[in-house]
């Protein structure tokens, strides 16, 4: 059984030859980078037993119950005949994706992200976060088929178009975290690339186990993924999609993505320190981080849902259009996609261009939509109330756009 600092779980180390690269560096750096370096050798965990302290296990179980309760609370409002509140699940997916990217320094405000998802002109960060939304959806859609292939598919979606990351492929070279131009002075050196495929197969086998408390299993799987660091880039974001795939697979969540990464944002230093403790053989800190992040995320998520349902109710009271009008049919969509163009509305509602334009004009008149510039000829409009609610969510989570 594993105890804090147990050598069974701690990574081992192996000496690796270093082929000096033509990288500009000072004489001091070059001297420190001579000779072999040490790369980690993570243990196989698929059949490992974990003895989690009872108080830590209890906190993780409480967090899991809270996640399920939140999922059920929202699900209770979804089965309405018209399905009007269904987009709230998409909103939570988007906020989780944005927060997940923020952990690695990729930021985008709600307005920029909403415009980016229309494929309109937007900044690089917004486009990257929009890609992360697609990757998160990939993970959720493939939760029933959790495999190395589904993980590669999520990475392919996340890193689409970023050639340096080799989207959808495990890395074929050494990578390291921090420390400059070579692995010799790095903060952490993941395993050699030749070890990655076998380690990932072992991790997937671990993820499929049914004999462990779910949140403890999810936390350990996430830490092991980050330790393997199987990709050239995008490891953190892909690893956090694995969290949601496992929660969905275990039946903890059915309808939505609980914004766990937003909870982790409250104390990123503690999160990275917990990963370090895991590599030293102690899984307790990472389990505690995920438990506490879950409580924080659920509380913040509930507030976001309250804000959005309040906005939606006010819109319904304000808009004089008849129930089946294009303008009224568009309202629930604005909760999940708060930036629209006339062309987007045409496609989404399957209406003519004049009908889409009339819907926009009505919503502008009622101050539900406001025109913004996208840097292109096509005009776009945003639902300011939704944008403000999402940015307030981000602020509460400690994320700054």
N, C-alpha and C positions, 0 to 999 in steps of 0.2 A: 504494500500500500504506500501511496505517496504521502510524505510529510513535507512541510515547508522546507525548501532547499534540498529536496531529495535528489540524489545524483541520478536516479533512474530517469527522471524527466529532464534534467538539465542537459543542455546541448554539450556535445563533446567538440573537440577541435582537431583539425588536421593541417599539416604543413603543406603548402601548395607553392609551386614554382611561379614566379612572376616574370612575365615577358615585358620588359620595360617599354613603355609607350613613348612616343614622341610628344610628350605633353609639356608645355612650358611650365617651369617651376623654379623656385629658388634653389640655391646650393644646399641650404638646410633641408628643404623638403626632399630634394633628390637623395641626400645622404640617408634620410629616414626611410626611404623607399627602396633601399637595396635589399637583394636577397629574397627568400621565400616569405610568405605571409600566412596567417592562420585563418582558415575558413571554418565556420561552424558545421557540425554534423548533428542535426536534430534527431532525436530518437523516434522510432516507430511507435505510434500511440494507438493503433487500431485495436489492440487487445489489452491495453494497459488498464490497470485498476487505479482508481483515484479515490483517496480517502479525504473528502472535503470536510473541514471542521463543521460541526453541527450548526453553529450560529451563522456561518457563511451560507450553508446550504438552506437554512431557514429563510434568510434574507432573499436569496435567489428565488426561492419558491414563492415568497410573498410578491416579488416583482413580477413573476410569471403570471400569477393570479390577476394582478393589476392590468397587465397587458391584455389578457383574455377578457377582462371586464370592459376595458375600453373598446376593444374590438366589438364586443356584444352590444355595447351602448350605441355605437354608430350603426351597427348592422340592424338594430331594432327600428331605425328610422328609414332604412333603405327599401324595404319590400313594398313601398307604396305603389299603387297601380301605375302612376306616371313616372316612377323612378327619379323624381326630380332631385333628390339629394344624393344620388349615386356619385356625382362628381367629387364629393368631399373626399372619397378614398383616393382619387387622383391627386387632389391637393396635398394630402398627407404624404403621398409618394413623392411628389415634387419637392416638398420641404425637406424630406429626409435626404433626397439626392443632393440638394443644394448644401445641406449641412455636412453630408459625407464628404463632399468635395472641399468644403471650407477647412476641414481638419488638415488637409494638405496644402492649404494656401490658395485654393482656387475659389475666388469669390465672385458673386454676381447678385445684384439686387433683384427683387421680384419683377420689376418692370423689364429689366434687360433680359431676364430669363424667359418671361412670357413672350417677348418679341422674338427671342432666339428660337423658340419652339415653332414659330410661324415660318422659319427659314428666311426671315427678313434680315436686313443689315443689323449686326450686333457685334459686340466685342468678343475677343477670343475666349475670355473667361466664361461669358454667358453661353457661348457655343459648347464649351467643355462641360459645363454643368448640365446643359440640355442633353448632351450625350450620356451623362451619368443617369439621367431620368430613364433613358431607353435601356441602359444596362441594368438598372434596378428592376425594370419591368421584365427584362430577359430572365433575371434570377427568379422572380416570382413565378413567371410562366413555366419555368423549367424545374420548379421545386419538386414535382412528382418524379422527375428523372434526374436526381442529383448525381452527377458524374463529372469526371474530368472534362468531358465534352461540353456539358452545360456550363461549367466554369469558364472554359475557353470561349464559349459563345457570349457570355456576359462580358468578358474582357474585349472581345471583338467589337461588340456594340459600344462599349465605353470608350475605346481608343481608336475608333474608326477614323481613318485618314491621318493618323499620327504614326508615320512610318517608323520612327525611331523606337516605338514601343512594340513593334511586331504584333499587331492586333490579332488575338486569337491563337497565339503561339507561345509556348513556354520559352523562356530565355535560353540563349545558347552561349552565354558568356558570364563571367563573374560580375556581380554587382555588389555594391556596399553602401552603407548608410552613414553619411557624415564623414568628416575627416579629410576632405580634399581630393587630390587627383589620383590617389592609389589606395588600395585596401589596407596598407600597413598601419595607418593611423586612424582608421575608420572607427566610428562609434560601435558599429556592428557589421559583421561580414556574414551574409547568408551562405548556405551551402554551395558547393560547386554546381554548375549547371547540370552536369551529368547525373547528379543525385535527384534532381527535381522531379522527373516523371514518377519514379518509384515512391518518393515521399508524398506526392499528390495522390497517388492511388491509395496509399495508406491512409491519408487524411480523409478521402472520400469514404473509405470503409468505416473509419471512425464516425463520420457524420451520419452514417446509416444505422448506427447502433440504436437500440431501443431499451437499453438497460441502465441509462443514466438520467439524472434530473436534467430537464431540457435546457434551462438557462446556463447551468454549469457546463454542459456539453457544448452549447453554442459558444460560450466564452473561450473555452479551451480550443475549440476548432478555429476560432478567429485568430487566437494568439499563435497557434501552430502555422496557420496560413501566412501570417505576417512574418514569422520566423523563416519559413521556406522561401518567401519572397520570390514566387515563381516567374514573375514577369520583369521585363526591362523597365517598365513604368506602369502606373495604374494599379499597383498592388493594394494600396489602402482602400481605394474605392471599390475594387473588385472584391476584396476581402469582406467589406461591409455588406455587399449584396449577398454574400454567402450567409450572413446572419439572418437575413429576411427569408432566404430560401429555406433555411433550417426551421425557422419559426413556423413558416407556412406548412412545411412537410410534417411537422409534429402536431399540426392542428391547433396551435396556440392562436394563430391569426387566420382568419378566413376571408375577410373582406378588405383589409387595409394594411398599410405599412406603418407600423408605429415608429415615430421618428427617434429611434435610439441614438443615432449619430448626433442629433441635436442635443441629447443629454450628455454625450461624451464631450461636447464642446465646452461645457461648463468648466472643465479642468483638463485641458489637453496634456499638461505636464504630468498629471497623475496617470493619465491613460498611457503615455509612452513609458513612464516608470513601471507601470504594471506589466507592460510587454517585456521590459528588461527583467523583472522578477520571474516571469514565466520562463524565460530562457535560462535563468539561474536555477530553475527547478521548483519554483513555488507558484502554483496556479491561483492561489487565493486572491491576490490583489486584482487580477483581471476579472475574476468572477464578481468581486465586489464592485469594480468599476461598471460592469455591465448592469448589475442589479440597481445601483444608484442612478445610472443613466436612464434606466427604464422608468423608474419612478418620476424623474425629472421630465422625461419625454412625454409620459402620459399626462402629467399635469399641464404641460405646455400645449400638448395636442388638444386636450379638452377645451382649453381657453380659445385656441384657434377655431375649433369647431363651433363653439358658442358665438364667436365673432362673426363667422361666415353665415351661420344659420340666421343670426340677427339681421345681417345685411340682406340676405335673401328675402326674409319676411318683409323688410322695409321696402325693397324693390317691388314686391308683389302688391303692396298697398299703394305704392306711388304710381305704378304704371296703369294707365286707363285702358290699355288695349284689351280686346277680348281674349279669352283663354287660349284659343288655338292660333293666335296671331304669331307671325314670325318673331316679333320683338319679345313676346312673352315666352315663346319656346326657347329663345336664346338665353334667357336669364340663368337657368341652372348651369349651362355650359360656361358662362362667364366665371363661375366659381372655380373651375379647374383650368380654364384658359382665359385669363383676364386681359388678353390682348387679341384683337381680331382685325381682320380686313374684310372688305365686302366679298372678295373672292372666297375667303375662308368660310364666311357665313353661308354663301351660296352652296358650297360643298357640304358643309355640316348639316344644314337644314334641308338641302335639296330643293332650293327655291331659285327663282329667277334673279338676275342682277337687280332689276328695279325693286323687287320685294326685299332683297337683302339691304339695299340702300335705304328703303323706307324704315326698316327695322332699326338701322343705325341712327337715322334722323330722329326717330321717336325716343330712342334711349339717350341721345345727346340732349334733346329738349328736356328730358326729365333728370338730367345731370347724372345719369348712371354711367354713361360713356363720355370720354373726352378724347379729342383727336391729339395724336402725337406724331412726330416726324420719325421715320425709320431710315432716313437717308436715301430713300428711293422714291420713284414717282408714285407708287402705290401708297395710299394713305392708310394709317392704322389708328385704332382707337383702343383705349385702355379703360378698364373698370377700376377707377381710383380707389374705391372703398376696399376692394379685394387686395389690390397692391399694398395699401397701407396695412391691412390686417396681416399679410404675409411678412412685410418688413418688421412689424411689431413682434411677430413670432420670432423672427431672426434675432432681433435685439434681445428678447428675453432669453434666448438660447446662448447669448454671448457672441453671436456671429455679427460681424460688421460688413456691410456691403461696400 
